[in-house]
Amino acid sequence: MDPISSNGRILIMDDDEYILEIISRMADSIGFEPVSCKDVPSTIATYRSYKENGKPFAAVIMDLTISGRICGPEAIKLILDCDPKAKVILSSGYLDDPIVSNYTSYGFAGVLPKPYGIDDLSKVLQDVMNLG
């Protein structure tokens, strides 16, 4: 699959610095501007700040579990309260978690099962961006 090309901005939330770096590099290599956060409060603050300054995110990629605590449903609610049209992608290695298998019922627009590569990232971003 050919990677998509865009000038959009992507917000990435993961508490693992290494994963943030890898996802940021992949996003950058397919034409997105990555912005990374390590926890829910900074993610929400960053999302709001960029939106208020007229620089909205094309999509958000967030880990389901931050520091051993499931934070995805809490974080997406706060983002959707700020922007009901936000396109949030759930990223998780816990594939048997009910949130992962029913991600749309929690408000997520897409899911990226860990581990994933650049083609997977490109495809889910393309799918989510085409949701309208």
Secondary structure, DSSP 8 states (H G I E B T S, - for coil): --------EEEEE-S-HHHHHHHHHHHHHTT-EEEEESSHHHHHHHHHHHHHTT---SEEEEESEETTEE-HHHHHHHHHHH-TT--EEEEES-TTSHHHHTGGGGT-SEEEESS--HHHHHHHHHHHHTT-
